Amino acid sequence: MSIRIQHLNKSYGEYPALQDINLQVPNGSLTALLGPSGCGKTTLLRIIAGLEYADSGELFFGDEEVSNLHVRERRVGFMFQHYALFRHMTVFENVAFGLKVMPRRIRPDKDEIAARVEELLKLVQLEWLAKVYPQQLSGGQRQRIALARALATKPKLLLLDEPFGALDAKVRKELRQWLVEIHHQLGITSVLVTHDQEEALEMADQIVVMNQGKIEQSGAAASLYDHPENVFVTEFLGEVNVFEDACIEQGQLCLGHYREPVSTGERTRQNVTVYVRPQEIQILTENQSNVIDSAMVEEIHIIGAQIRLWLCRYNNKQRVQVWLSPAEFRTLNLQPEQIVWFKPLRLTMFRLPEMVDFMI
Ligand SMILES: Nc1ncnc2c1ncn2[C@@H]1O[C@H](COP(=O)(O)OP(=O)(O)OP(=O)(O)O)[C@@H](O)[C@H]1O
């Protein structure tokens, strides 16, 4: 089921928590609401759920306007970070809960409930835990049971608020992939709130970047990462090196030589700030005519399948982050304190109001 939000506003007293939100969530997509703490993600999710109401604006599920529908009539499933399971109920009873409290005329009978719970426990691959109590489960198992419980009533929409926030990094990563698989398997429409850009990039089809109650940009994950429309989105969506001392002269990028801007006849020179992702920097061990600057290798960190380097520019002592594959690292045979030259392969710069993508 698709979601459409039009000109939605919400204030708490004088504080504008959401301002003129316009958003489409395609049917069957996994959309991530991403942004720093306090930007309004949870408020927007709660308004979609019907746990909170907007001051103005419209909310549609498919073609039906649901702005004023009660939470119980919206048929959504929730899964929250701190949405604890009921301690006094077994796993089976927790998952069955939503079905048992359905209005009598639509409530499934006892056998149907048992069959549905069994099916859901199979889906989350924990069928052998039906009889245990929540305190006997690991954090990851609890979240999987919480998901089974959220899906019990066959919701058309699944809303997830930082579902893996409290778990350690390894379990988090496993559960992310697992959740994406379940989402696709069920063909459900899901909206996920996260402040973790890696989680959003890894899981979502569509990312909505929010800041101070507004949407900065939304779109497919890869397109946002490669074509951010403004400085906020560029900096929020992953690591980026910022070169404030760049200039473009006759179509060539130079770093470290501030020069007076000129625009006379055929000569143009413009000072710009340039943004380069760490994996978009090429390192050379010899000076070449087209390199941008020289630097010293300051730190080398081997993090799994990625080598993360910190360079220190000679020019202004700026630290530059560069990520290499193990193969690239081996070929370069880099040592601490070695002198290298570097060159951005792809960069983004903003000559307001427009953004320029620059391939070198
Ligand atoms: N019930 C409330 N009463 C008053 N202010 C609120 C209420 N709920 C949220 N706010 C404020 O609205 C803003 C948005 O809050 P919200 O919880 O939506 O942010 P968030 O992006 O989800 O943040 P986090 O990632 O920290 O959970 C915050 O400044 C918050 O203090």
Ligand as a Chemical Component Dictionary entry (heavy atoms), coordinates in Angstrom:
data_LIG
# 
_chem_comp.id                   LIG 
_chem_comp.type                 NON-POLYMER 
_chem_comp.pdbx_formal_charge   0 
_chem_comp.three_letter_code    LIG 
# 
loop_
_chem_comp_atom.comp_id 
_chem_comp_atom.atom_id 
_chem_comp_atom.alt_atom_id 
_chem_comp_atom.type_symbol 
_chem_comp_atom.charge 
_chem_comp_atom.model_Cartn_x 
_chem_comp_atom.model_Cartn_y 
_chem_comp_atom.model_Cartn_z 
_chem_comp_atom.pdbx_ordinal 
LIG N1  N1  N 0 5.345  15.179 22.834 1  
LIG C1  C1  C 0 6.199  16.173 22.577 2  
LIG N2  N2  N 0 6.120  17.360 23.191 3  
LIG C2  C2  C 0 6.956  18.368 22.926 4  
LIG N3  N3  N 0 7.961  18.289 22.026 5  
LIG C3  C3  C 0 8.113  17.142 21.375 6  
LIG C4  C4  C 0 7.252  16.014 21.606 7  
LIG N4  N4  N 0 7.648  14.998 20.800 8  
LIG C5  C5  C 0 8.711  15.469 20.106 9  
LIG N5  N5  N 0 8.987  16.753 20.443 10 
LIG C6  C6  C 0 10.053 17.589 19.869 11 
LIG O1  O1  O 0 9.930  17.573 18.461 12 
LIG C7  C7  C 0 11.209 17.442 17.830 13 
LIG C8  C8  C 0 11.223 16.210 16.941 14 
LIG O2  O2  O 0 11.202 15.046 17.759 15 
LIG P1  P1  P 0 11.296 13.576 17.159 16 
LIG O3  O3  O 0 11.200 12.625 18.285 17 
LIG O4  O4  O 0 10.318 13.456 16.060 18 
LIG O5  O5  O 0 12.769 13.598 16.559 19 
LIG P2  P2  P 0 13.642 12.408 16.001 20 
LIG O6  O6  O 0 14.218 12.887 14.707 21 
LIG O7  O7  O 0 12.869 11.151 15.977 22 
LIG O8  O8  O 0 14.787 12.332 17.090 23 
LIG P3  P3  P 0 15.546 11.039 17.752 24 
LIG O9  O9  O 0 16.393 10.456 16.660 25 
LIG O10 O10 O 0 16.363 11.675 18.834 26 
LIG O11 O11 O 0 14.492 10.127 18.261 27 
LIG C9  C9  C 0 12.242 17.408 18.955 28 
LIG O12 O12 O 0 12.807 18.681 19.106 29 
LIG C10 C10 C 0 11.430 17.018 20.180 30 
LIG O13 O13 O 0 11.974 17.604 21.339 31 
# 
loop_
_chem_comp_bond.comp_id 
_chem_comp_bond.atom_id_1 
_chem_comp_bond.atom_id_2 
_chem_comp_bond.value_order 
_chem_comp_bond.pdbx_ordinal 
LIG N1  C1  SING 1  
LIG C1  N2  SING 2  
LIG C1  C4  DOUB 3  
LIG N2  C2  DOUB 4  
LIG C2  N3  SING 5  
LIG N3  C3  DOUB 6  
LIG C3  C4  SING 7  
LIG C3  N5  SING 8  
LIG C4  N4  SING 9  
LIG N4  C5  DOUB 10 
LIG C5  N5  SING 11 
LIG N5  C6  SING 12 
LIG C6  O1  SING 13 
LIG C6  C10 SING 14 
LIG O1  C7  SING 15 
LIG C7  C8  SING 16 
LIG C7  C9  SING 17 
LIG C8  O2  SING 18 
LIG O2  P1  SING 19 
LIG P1  O3  DOUB 20 
LIG P1  O4  SING 21 
LIG P1  O5  SING 22 
LIG O5  P2  SING 23 
LIG P2  O6  DOUB 24 
LIG P2  O7  SING 25 
LIG P2  O8  SING 26 
LIG O8  P3  SING 27 
LIG P3  O9  DOUB 28 
LIG P3  O10 SING 29 
LIG P3  O11 SING 30 
LIG C9  O12 SING 31 
LIG C9  C10 SING 32 
LIG C10 O13 SING 33 
# 
